[in-house]
Amino acid sequence: MSITYDLVVIGGGSGGYAAARTAHEYGMKTAVIDGAENLGGLCILRGCMPSKTLIESANLYRSIRRADEFGLRAEKTSVNAREIIARKRRLIGEFAEYRSEQLEDGRFDLFRGTATFTDPHSITVSPLEGGEAQTVSFKSAVIATGSSVTRLPIEGLEEAGYWTSDDILEAEALPDSIIVLGGGAIALEMACYLEGLNVDVTVIQRSAQLITGSDEDIAKSLEAALVERDNMTIHTGTSLTRVEVDPTSGYKTVVFNQNGEEKSVSAAQILQALGRRPNTSGLNARASGAAIDERSGSIICTPDQRAGSGHLFAAGDVCGPHEVVHIAIEQGEIAAHNAAVMLGFSEGPEKEIDYRLKLYGIFTDPQVAMVGMTEAEAIASGKKIKVGTYPFDDHGKSMVMGETHGFVKMIGDAETEEILGASIVGPEAADLIHEVVVAMHFRSTASDFIKIPHYHPTLSEIWTYPAEDLLISG
């Protein structure tokens, strides 16, 4: 006898698992369909966790190289990429095993195969290992299929060959030099990983600044820190023309235009990190009633995570607009909650996602982190704002640590003193930002914020200085 599920989730990553777990808690008959070779999702297998594991090795090696600054001697140091990758595989294997256990513990029916919508209430599942396809019927569904590396039509690039971030995460041998195409989080994190292990890195960014969407002062501060390294070069405001390969050396040359001038850079390898594309091809999502953005291929969602049809929802990279794991989890939870309300498993009310506290971190060296509005967004909103900044090179704890590059920035409403956003370039930025996240959650004013005790000397106390600049009387 065929089963009609209350909720079917396509994709078992962070957003999909959050949706399935939430649906189960409401008592909904739930199925998860996952067509990946290994269970776990992008964050665990090929994203957040493995990349940060590698970056941690690079950060430690970078510190060792600076030992003399602290009166220490570290001699005969070396890099063993094979052992770095082995450590990563061990840790990620543990994380992935735990997620697999969660998906296979009996709370949901798990289908291992690729999903294709046949109509608004049914999906055909083609098993990974072959065999007869199955039809799965449902009352509601969540699309959480994630994203994959964008392929761009740059002359000669495919013929020359290149790495993606997936390849770096498995690279047991490193090139002596690499060209990184892109200036977003993935590109810059992998650039810093390689630079930290003494690889010569050249970053080529098409936009006028790194980290498109951030305030210019944040991007410029990070760029200034990176180009101080002997083995890091950055080109922004470029147009990629073609890629060539030297038949003798095997070195690859990227040709690009910058300020009307043709330039070229050669290296042993290329990292293509020019973005990711939502995984919607092959889903036949339109048969479900889903709304698809023709240009990007992403699922178009309303704030209740509905995807163009009352019973259809989406979560994570496949719908955006912010491709970070904690947002994917919240989107998945909201999607399942609203499906439960719609089907009578919860009395409601329905929920909508709120991006007021949108949070973003980049694990470069120095790190970058942002929450809430950027200065540009605050100005565009029409609000009257005040902006406060304070540099790490005048802050006691960061000076003691020898981590003096960068600054903190806080944005406030000039009429109410409410904190609207904050950004950091500097040491431990991805951790430091959370103090402001908590304050903003409670809609703290600058006056409230500076009353909070801050222990001395700590990195955290640096926030009190820009907060003082936001005071109406200041």
C-alpha positions in Angstrom: 0.0 0.0 0.0 1.4 3.4 -1.0 2.1 6.0 1.6 1.2 9.7 1.3 3.6 11.6 3.5 2.7 14.8 5.4 6.0 16.3 4.5 8.8 15.2 2.1 12.2 16.9 2.4 14.5 16.8 -0.6 18.0 17.1 0.7 19.5 15.9 3.9 21.9 18.7 4.6 21.6 21.3 7.5 18.4 23.0 6.2 16.7 19.7 5.1 17.5 17.9 8.4 16.2 20.9 10.4 12.9 20.7 8.4 12.6 16.9 8.9 13.4 17.1 12.6 10.9 19.8 13.2 8.2 18.0 11.2 8.8 14.9 13.2 8.4 16.9 16.5 5.0 17.9 15.3 4.0 14.3 14.6 4.1 14.5 10.8 4.7 11.5 8.7 8.0 12.6 7.1 10.4 11.3 4.4 13.8 12.6 3.4 15.2 12.1 -0.1 18.9 12.5 -0.5 20.8 11.8 -3.7 24.3 12.6 -2.6 27.0 9.9 -2.6 27.5 10.4 1.2 25.0 11.7 3.8 25.8 14.9 5.6 25.2 17.9 3.4 27.5 20.6 2.1 28.4 22.2 5.4 29.7 19.0 7.0 31.2 17.3 4.0 32.5 20.0 1.7 31.9 23.4 3.3 32.0 24.9 6.8 33.6 22.1 8.8 36.3 20.7 6.5 37.4 24.2 5.3 37.8 25.5 8.9 39.7 22.3 9.8 42.3 23.1 7.1 42.3 26.8 8.0 43.2 25.9 11.6 46.3 24.1 10.5 47.3 27.1 8.3 46.7 29.6 11.2 48.9 27.6 13.5 51.7 27.4 11.0 51.4 31.1 10.4 51.8 31.7 14.1 54.8 29.4 14.2 56.4 31.5 11.4 56.0 34.6 13.7 57.6 32.9 16.7 60.5 35.3 16.8 58.2 38.3 17.5 57.4 36.7 20.8 60.9 35.8 21.8 60.5 32.2 20.7 62.5 30.0 18.3 60.8 27.5 16.0 63.3 25.8 13.7 63.1 23.2 10.9 59.4 23.6 10.5 57.6 22.0 7.6 54.1 21.4 6.1 52.7 17.9 5.6 49.6 18.4 3.5 48.8 14.6 3.6 48.6 14.7 7.4 46.5 17.9 7.4 44.0 16.1 5.1 44.1 13.0 7.2 43.2 15.0 10.3 40.4 16.7 8.3 39.0 13.3 7.1 39.0 11.9 10.6 37.1 14.8 12.1 34.7 15.2 9.2 34.1 11.4 9.2 32.9 11.7 12.8 30.6 14.7 12.0 29.2 13.0 9.0 28.6 9.7 10.8 26.6 11.5 13.5 24.4 13.2 10.8 23.9 9.9 9.1 22.8 8.3 12.4 20.3 11.2 12.8 18.9 10.6 9.3 18.7 6.9 9.8 17.4 6.6 13.3 13.8 5.8 12.3 12.2 9.2 12.8 11.8 9.6 9.1 11.7 7.3 6.0 15.0 7.9 4.2 15.2 7.4 0.4 18.7 7.3 -1.1 18.2 8.6 -4.6 17.6 11.5 -6.9 14.2 13.3 -6.9 12.2 14.5 -9.8 8.8 16.1 -9.4 6.1 14.5 -11.5 3.2 16.8 -10.3 2.5 19.1 -7.4 2.0 16.2 -5.0 4.4 13.4 -6.2 8.0 12.7 -6.7 9.9 10.0 -8.6 12.9 8.8 -6.8 15.7 7.1 -8.8 17.8 4.9 -6.5 21.5 5.7 -6.3 22.4 2.1 -6.8 20.1 1.6 -9.7 16.9 -0.4 -9.9 13.3 0.5 -10.2 12.2 4.1 -9.6 9.7 4.8 -6.8 6.9 7.2 -6.6 6.6 9.2 -3.4 3.4 11.1 -2.7 3.1 14.0 -0.3 0.9 16.7 1.1 3.7 19.2 1.5 7.4 19.4 0.6 10.6 21.2 1.4 13.2 21.7 -1.3 16.6 21.8 0.3 19.0 20.6 -2.4 21.8 23.0 -1.8 24.2 24.4 -4.4 27.1 23.4 -6.6 30.1 25.2 -8.1 29.2 27.6 -10.9 30.8 26.9 -14.3 31.6 30.0 -16.3 32.3 30.3 -20.0 35.9 31.7 -19.8 37.9 30.9 -22.9 40.4 28.0 -22.2 39.4 27.5 -18.6 37.8 24.1 -18.9 40.6 22.9 -21.2 43.3 24.1 -18.8 41.7 22.4 -15.8 41.3 23.8 -12.4 40.6 23.1 -8.7 37.4 23.8 -7.0 37.1 24.1 -3.2 36.2 20.4 -3.2 39.6 19.6 -4.7 41.5 21.7 -2.1 39.7 19.9 0.7 41.3 16.6 -0.6 44.6 17.9 -1.8 47.4 15.8 -0.2 50.0 17.8 -2.2 50.0 21.5 -2.7 51.2 23.5 -5.7 54.0 26.1 -5.3 51.7 28.7 -6.7 48.0 29.2 -7.4 45.6 31.7 -9.0 42.4 32.2 -7.1 39.5 33.3 -9.3 37.0 35.1 -7.0 36.9 37.4 -4.0 34.1 36.0 -1.9 34.2 33.9 1.3 35.2 30.6 -0.3 37.8 32.1 -2.5 39.4 34.2 0.3 39.3 31.4 2.9 41.0 29.0 0.6 43.5 31.7 -0.4 44.4 32.2 3.2 44.7 28.5 3.8 47.2 28.2 1.0 49.1 31.4 1.8 49.4 30.2 5.4 51.2 27.1 4.2 53.6 29.1 2.0 51.9 28.7 -1.3 52.3 31.8 -3.6 48.7 33.1 -4.1 47.3 35.6 -6.6 43.6 36.5 -6.2 41.7 37.9 -9.2 38.4 39.5 -8.3 36.0 40.8 -11.0 34.2 43.3 -8.7 35.8 46.6 -7.6 36.4 45.2 -4.1 36.7 42.0 -2.2 33.6 40.6 -0.4 30.9 42.1 -2.7 28.1 43.5 -0.6 30.3 44.5 2.4 31.1 48.2 3.1 34.1 49.4 1.1 36.1 50.2 4.3 35.8 46.6 5.5 36.8 45.2 2.1 39.8 47.6 1.8 41.0 46.8 5.3 41.0 43.1 4.6 42.8 43.6 1.3 45.4 45.8 2.9 46.1 43.1 5.5 46.4 40.3 2.9 48.7 42.1 0.5 51.2 42.7 3.4 52.1 39.0 3.1 55.1 38.3 0.9 53.2 35.5 -1.0 49.8 37.2 -1.6 48.8 39.4 -4.5 45.3 40.8 -5.2 43.8 42.3 -8.3 40.3 43.8 -8.2 38.1 45.4 -10.8 39.0 42.9 -13.5 37.5 41.2 -16.5 38.6 37.7 -17.2 39.6 37.1 -20.8 41.1 33.7 -21.3 43.3 31.0 -19.8 46.4 29.5 -21.5 48.6 26.6 -20.6 52.4 26.3 -21.2 52.9 22.9 -22.9 56.3 22.6 -21.4 56.0 23.6 -17.8 52.2 22.9 -17.4 51.9 26.3 -15.8 48.5 28.1 -16.3 48.2 31.7 -17.3 45.1 33.8 -16.7 44.7 36.8 -18.9 42.5 39.6 -17.7 41.8 43.3 -18.2 42.2 45.8 -15.4 41.7 49.6 -15.8 41.8 49.2 -19.6 45.1 47.3 -19.5 45.6 43.7 -20.4 47.5 41.8 -17.7 48.4 38.2 -17.1 49.4 36.0 -14.1 50.9 32.5 -14.3 50.8 29.7 -11.6 51.0 26.0 -11.2 47.2 25.7 -10.5 44.0 27.6 -10.6 41.2 27.7 -8.0 37.9 28.5 -9.6 35.8 30.0 -6.8 33.5 32.3 -8.7 30.4 31.4 -6.9 27.8 28.6 -6.5 24.6 27.8 -8.3 21.4 26.4 -6.7 20.8 22.7 -7.3 17.5 22.9 -9.2 18.4 21.3 -12.5 16.9 17.8 -12.8 14.3 18.5 -10.1 11.6 19.4 -12.7 10.6 21.8 -9.9 8.1 23.7 -12.1 5.9 20.6 -12.1 5.5 21.1 -8.4 4.4 24.7 -8.8 7.7 26.1 -7.6 8.7 29.6 -8.6 12.1 29.6 -10.2 14.3 32.6 -10.9 15.2 32.3 -14.6 18.6 34.0 -14.2 20.0 32.3 -11.2 18.0 29.1 -11.1 17.1 29.6 -7.4 13.8 28.9 -5.8 11.9 32.1 -5.1 10.5 32.2 -1.6 8.3 34.5 0.4 9.2 35.2 4.1 7.2 32.2 5.2 9.5 30.0 3.0 6.7 29.2 0.6 8.1 28.5 -2.9 5.3 29.6 -5.2 2.7 27.2 -4.1 0.9 27.0 -0.7 2.1 23.4 0.1 5.7 23.8 -1.2 8.6 25.3 0.7 12.3 25.7 0.3 15.4 26.2 2.6 19.1 26.8 2.3 21.3 27.6 -0.6 18.7 26.5 -3.1 16.6 29.6 -2.3 19.1 32.0 -0.5 19.2 34.9 -0.2 22.1 34.4 2.4 23.9 31.1 1.9 25.0 30.4 5.5 24.2 27.4 7.5 22.5 28.9 10.5 20.0 30.7 8.2 19.4 27.4 6.3 18.5 25.8 9.6 16.1 28.6 10.5 14.5 28.5 7.1 14.1 24.7 7.4 12.5 25.0 10.8 10.1 27.7 9.6 9.2 25.8 6.5 8.3 22.7 8.5 6.4 24.7 11.2 4.3 26.4 8.5 3.6 23.1 6.8 2.5 21.7 10.2 0.1 24.7 10.7 -1.3 24.3 7.2 -2.0 20.6 7.7 -3.5 21.0 11.2 -0.6 19.6 13.2 -0.1 22.9 15.0 -2.5 25.6 15.9 -0.1 28.2 14.7 0.4 31.0 14.0 2.6 30.7 11.0 6.1 32.1 11.1 8.2 34.3 8.8 11.9 34.7 8.7 13.5 37.9 9.8 16.9 38.9 8.3 17.3 41.9 10.7 20.1 39.9 12.4 21.7 38.4 9.3 25.1 37.2 10.3 28.1 36.6 8.2 31.6 35.5 9.0 34.7 34.9 6.8 37.6 32.9 8.3 40.4 34.7 6.6 43.4 36.1 8.5 42.4 38.5 9.8 38.8 37.4 10.1 35.8 39.4 8.9 32.3 39.4 10.5 29.1 41.4 10.0 25.7 41.5 11.5 22.6 43.5 10.6 22.8 46.4 8.3 25.9 47.6 6.6 26.5 51.3 6.5 25.5 51.4 2.8 22.2 49.5 3.6 21.4 51.7 6.5 21.9 54.8 4.3 19.8 53.3 1.6 17.0 52.6 4.1 16.6 56.3 4.6 17.4 56.2 8.3 19.5 58.9 10.0 22.5 57.0 11.3 25.7 57.5 13.3 28.8 55.3 12.7 31.5 54.6 15.2 34.8 52.8 14.6 37.8 51.9 16.6 41.1 50.3 15.4 42.8 47.2 16.8 46.2 48.9 16.7 45.2 51.1 19.6 43.6 48.3 21.7 45.5 46.7 24.6 44.7 43.1 24.2 45.1 43.0 20.4 48.5 44.7 20.8 49.6 42.1 23.4 48.5 39.4 20.9 50.3 41.0 18.0 47.1 41.1 16.1 46.7 44.8 15.4 45.3 45.0 11.9 41.7 46.0 11.3 38.9 47.7 13.2 35.4 47.4 14.6 32.5 49.4 13.3 29.1 49.9 14.8 26.1 51.6 13.1 23.2 53.2 15.1 20.0 55.0 14.6 20.8 58.7 15.1 17.4 59.3 16.6 16.9 56.3 18.9 20.5 55.1 19.5 19.3 51.5 18.6 22.2 49.5 17.2 21.4 48.6 13.6 24.5 46.7 12.6 28.2 46.0 13.1 31.3 44.8 11.2 34.8 43.7 12.1 38.0 43.1 10.4 40.4 41.7 13.0 41.4 38.9 15.4 38.6 36.4 16.3 36.0 38.5 14.4 33.6 35.6 13.9 33.4 35.1 17.7 33.5 38.8 18.7 30.5 39.7 16.5 28.2 37.6 18.7 28.2 40.1 21.5 26.6 42.6 19.2 24.2 39.9 17.8 22.9 39.4 21.3 22.6 43.1 21.9 20.7 43.6 18.7 18.4 40.7 19.4 17.2 42.6 22.4 17.2 45.9 20.4 19.8 47.4 22.6 20.6 51.1 22.4 24.2 52.4 22.5 23.4 53.7 26.0 22.4 50.2 27.1 25.4 48.6 25.5 28.1 50.7 27.2 26.6 49.9 30.6 27.5 46.2 30.1 30.7 45.3 32.1 33.6 44.3 29.9 36.6 42.6 31.5 40.0 44.1 30.9 42.1 43.3 29.0 39.9 41.4 26.5 39.2 41.7 22.8 35.5 42.2 23.6 35.9 45.5 25.3 36.9 47.1 22.0 33.1 47.3 21.3 32.6 50.0 24.0 34.5 52.6 22.0 32.4 52.7 18.8 29.3 52.4 21.0 30.2 55.6 22.7 30.3 57.3 19.2 26.6 56.4 18.7 25.3 58.3 21.8 22.9 61.0 20.8 24.8 63.4 23.2 28.1 62.3 21.8 
